[in-house]
Amino acid sequence: MSHVVVRLSSEGRFALPMDAVAEVGRLPGVTRVPGTPSWVTGVTNWRGRILGVLDLSELLGLRHEAFGGEGRLVVLSRGGAQVGVVAERVDGVIEVDAEALEPALLTLPAEAGALLEGQLTDEYGPVGVVDAGAVFALRHRVGVARRAG
């Protein structure tokens, strides 16, 4: 299956399933929403709709970085729901054979392991394969955090 490879920070590459990627564009202005977890960047007006924007780097145990003009927004879509994921840049497309995936590193935070289907290594190094379903499941954690905060 085809996956879009993105850099969520300078520390690592991650692959998002192509069938979940609706589009990729420049990173727009994002408004922070009080009371949400730190990995929720906020919301933005994307093509006339309010879109939630996530920064998965924190959940994956990566150093958070400001992207500036190079940043990208990867819009994921599944079952009528959409969410944006911020990325440092998009590196291209790779084919992922689910049978050939290695387990995610045990040294990753538990939240990171839950977001990854596994990893693979190509000529440029390791690539974490993101489970799009797990990204969409994060919306349940946002609601809990807002009620608790």
N, C-alpha and C positions, 0 to 999 in steps of 0.2 A: 504494500500500500504506500502511496506517495505521502510524504510529510514535508512541511515547510520548516527549514532550519533557521532558528533565530538565536541571537545572542541576547540573553536577558540581562547580562552584565558582561564585563570583560572577562569574568572568571569561567564562563561556560557556555556551551551550545546546547540547545534543546530543540526537539522536533515536535511540531504540532501536526496532527493528522489533517491532511489536505481536505478531506470531506467535511471537516468542521470549520475550515477557514473560509469566511465569506469574502473578506477583502483585506488589503493591507494599505495603509496610507500614512501620511505624515502625522506625527503626534500633535493633536490639537491642544488648546488650552483646556485644563481640567480643573473643576471646582471641587475642593475637598468637602466631604460631608462629615460634620461633627458626629462623634459617637461611633464611628465605624473603625474596624481594625486598621492598623497601620498599613497592611498590604492592600487595602482598598484605596487606590489613588484618589478616586472621587467619581464624578460624573462629567460628561461632556455632551454637547449637542452634536450628534453625528448624523448628518443628512436629514436634519429636521426631527430627529428622535433623541430622547435622553438615553444615553448609553453608560452603564457602569463600567469603570475602568479599574483593572487590577494590576498590581506589580507583584508577580510571582517570585521575584528574586528573594524577598525576605522569607517566604515559605520554603524556598529551596535552599536556604542557608547561604545565600550569596550576598556579597557586599552591595549595598544600594548605591547607585550612581545616578547623577544627573545626566540626561542624554543630550540636552541642547537641541540644535537643529537637525541632528542625525537620527533622533529618536523616531520610532515607528509605532503605530497602533495596529495590532493584528486583531481583527474583529472575528470572533468565533461565533458560530451559529449552530444551534441544535434544537429541534423541536419547537421552533418559533421563538426561542429565547436567544438573545445576543448579549455578548460581553466583550469588552476590549481588553487586550493584554498589552502592556507597554514592553517594548523591546529596544535594545540599543541599536540593532540593525537586523536585516534579513540577509542570510548567507546563501540561500538557494533552496533547492528541492532535492530530497534523497528518497530512495526506495527503502522501506523497512519491512523485513521479513519477520513477522511475529515469532516464528519458530526459532529464529537465530538470536533473539534478544537475550542479553545477559541480565541477571538480577541487578536492581539498583544497588548502589553501594550501601553497606550496612552502617557506614559512618555518617550518612545523611540524617538530618533531623527526621523524626517520625512523620511530620507534616509533609516533608519532601517525598519520602517513600510512598506516601498515599497518593501523591500527584503523578507519580511516574509508573509507567508500565514496565520499565526496565531501561537498559542502555545498550548502545552498540558502539563500536569503534570503527571509524573510517580513516582515510589517509590523513585527515586533519586532527584526529584525536577523538576523545569520547563525546558521545551525544546522548543526552538524557531524552527518553521518549515520553512525552507528556500524555497522560490519559485525559482526553477532553471531557469525558463524563465526570471525572473528579474535579475538574475546574468548575463545571456548572454546578456541582454539588456544594461548592463553597458558599453559594447564596444562602444556604440554610445556616451557616456559621455567622454570616453578617447579621441576620435577623436576631440571633441569640445575643450577639455582642451588643447590638443597639438596645435590646430590652434590658440587658444587665447593666449597661452604662448609664 
